[in-house]
């Protein structure tokens, strides 16, 4: 994304982020340094329509995970669809979790499912209870069991 596009992005979506923060974010992401204005706004519009959310909601999430700005909207949508099927929830429910933890938009659904299954097995937790907890704290979907186990060992 050209630096000149930072101000229109901030203005169009009435973002609370400082212009400096947006500029710094885009300068630090190589793919965004070259994205065309029309392509950027088209991607935002398409993914927002596919996920049935406000464009501003997606932009806020993408500011946390800038690669969301340049990924194919259909790919992100398919990730959400596949994840919602695996976890037996509506797409709307999974999108709400992804807006809280934007990494969920691009994580492979099978990986997320494996993370939950492995953690539930390792710690002898009912998987359904762990899934409910993960929807309250979406970062749990992304934590690999070995990382969680290591963190617990270090805390002891």
Secondary structure, DSSP 4 states (H G I P E B T S, - for coil): --THHHHHHHHHTT--S-HHHHHHHHHT-HHHHH--HHHHHHHHHHHHHHHT--HHHHHHHHHHSGGGGTS-HHHHHHHHHHHHHHTT--HHHHHHHHHHSTHHHHS-HHHHHHHHHHHHHHTT--HHHHHHHHHHSGGGGG--HHHHHHHHHHH-
